[in-house]
């Protein structure tokens, strides 16, 4: 069995949403970035925790996962966000740009159908802050069909924590391919 994909979201995971007071965690540093669809005089301010790069590189270096961006940032994840965290260029799931008013237009995360088609029967760990119960049921169904799937859901106001990556490492270590290595 191939190593599972490690699907990484950005908003709410690496870039926390402000709390009710408009604050972000003190661990995060401000950066102004210019996504591909914006002009240089209209940057986007993001808040990133520099420790996330080290934590993600620790798990990437094990070779037990294949990291892939799974975010509406698409290619900008590799060109803008990854370098700020010291991450190497990573591929991304080529998500569409749907015209939706909620991230759960069908009761589950809008990305899920695209991710499901992209993954096929590959095992995956998906880190995203926006799953619903329907997404967790989907993950359980994939796992029952033989495509091991773990969903990790950080609090969108705190973002990714080291404990989330500990959970990923432990889960991956229990997979048959990891035990055979």
Order of alpha helices (4+ residues) and beta strands (2+ residues): beta-beta-beta-alpha-beta-alpha-alpha-beta-alpha-beta-alpha-alpha
